[in-house]
């Protein structure tokens, strides 16, 4: 798995073929669909002898697609350390929310 946010973006893009990936996009940006919006969800640190020796970062990915049977949804759901959280519809767009550790 990639070790930086940019490497993570590149990994997701490579696995899904989606060109429209957005990290914490401001409301002013006009997104193109299908798209994946991702943000840091959780940081899990492991400690020994008062030192952080291991860190896992969890990202929340939201697949946004007009297609309710999205192929992107299927590709993301097969990734390692990935869990599906929920789905919802907003503005006639389907949203599929995942959490993925790396």
C-alpha positions as CSV (number, residue, x, y, z in Angstrom):
1,X,0.0,0.0,0.0
2,X,1.2,3.5,-0.6
3,X,2.7,5.6,2.2
4,X,1.7,9.2,1.3
5,X,-1.5,10.9,0.5
6,X,-0.4,11.5,-3.1
7,X,0.7,7.9,-3.5
8,X,-2.6,6.8,-2.1
9,X,-4.5,9.0,-4.6
10,X,-2.4,7.5,-7.4
11,X,-3.1,4.0,-6.1
12,X,-6.9,4.6,-6.1
13,X,-6.7,6.1,-9.5
14,X,-4.8,3.1,-10.9
15,X,-7.2,0.6,-9.3
16,X,-10.4,2.3,-10.4
17,X,-9.5,4.3,-13.6
18,X,-11.3,7.3,-12.2
19,X,-9.7,10.6,-13.3
20,X,-11.7,12.9,-11.0
21,X,-10.3,12.4,-7.5
22,X,-10.7,15.2,-5.0
23,X,-9.1,15.5,-1.5
24,X,-11.3,17.5,0.8
25,X,-12.7,19.7,-2.0
26,X,-13.9,23.2,-1.1
27,X,-17.6,23.9,-1.9
28,X,-16.6,26.3,-4.6
29,X,-15.1,23.6,-6.8
30,X,-17.2,22.2,-9.6
31,X,-16.8,18.5,-9.6
32,X,-17.1,16.2,-12.6
33,X,-18.7,12.8,-12.3
34,X,-18.1,10.0,-11.7
35,X,-15.8,11.1,-9.0
36,X,-14.1,10.0,-5.8
37,X,-13.9,12.4,-2.8
38,X,-11.5,11.3,-0.1
39,X,-10.4,12.6,3.3
40,X,-8.5,11.4,6.3
41,X,-10.9,9.6,8.6
42,X,-8.8,8.2,11.4
43,X,-5.2,7.8,12.5
44,X,-4.3,4.8,14.6
45,X,-1.0,5.0,16.4
46,X,0.8,2.1,18.1
47,X,3.1,2.8,21.0
48,X,5.9,1.1,22.8
49,X,8.2,2.6,25.4
50,X,6.4,5.9,25.0
51,X,7.3,6.1,21.3
52,X,5.1,5.8,18.2
53,X,6.4,2.8,16.3
54,X,3.6,2.2,13.9
55,X,0.8,4.3,12.3
56,X,-2.2,3.4,10.2
57,X,-4.2,6.1,8.4
58,X,-7.8,5.5,7.4
59,X,-9.3,7.4,4.6
60,X,-12.9,7.9,3.9
61,X,-13.7,7.5,0.2
62,X,-17.0,8.6,-1.3
63,X,-17.7,7.3,-4.8
64,X,-20.1,9.6,-6.5
65,X,-21.7,8.3,-9.7
66,X,-24.9,8.8,-11.7
67,X,-25.0,5.0,-12.1
68,X,-26.6,3.2,-9.2
69,X,-24.8,0.0,-10.3
70,X,-21.5,1.7,-10.5
71,X,-18.4,-0.3,-11.6
72,X,-16.3,2.0,-9.5
73,X,-18.2,0.9,-6.4
74,X,-17.4,-2.7,-7.2
75,X,-13.7,-2.0,-7.8
76,X,-13.3,-0.1,-4.5
77,X,-15.2,-2.7,-2.5
78,X,-12.6,-5.3,-3.6
79,X,-9.6,-3.4,-2.3
80,X,-7.5,-4.7,0.6
81,X,-8.4,-3.3,4.1
82,X,-11.5,-1.6,2.7
83,X,-15.0,-1.7,4.3
84,X,-18.3,-0.4,2.9
85,X,-20.1,1.9,5.3
86,X,-23.3,3.1,3.6
87,X,-24.9,4.5,0.5
88,X,-27.2,7.4,-0.1
89,X,-28.6,9.5,-3.0
90,X,-28.3,13.3,-3.1
91,X,-29.0,15.6,-6.1
92,X,-29.8,12.6,-8.2
93,X,-26.2,11.2,-7.6
94,X,-25.4,8.0,-5.9
95,X,-22.9,8.2,-3.1
96,X,-21.1,5.1,-1.8
97,X,-19.1,5.6,1.4
98,X,-16.1,3.4,2.2
99,X,-13.3,3.4,4.8
100,X,-9.9,2.1,3.8
101,X,-6.7,1.7,5.9
102,X,-3.2,2.1,4.5
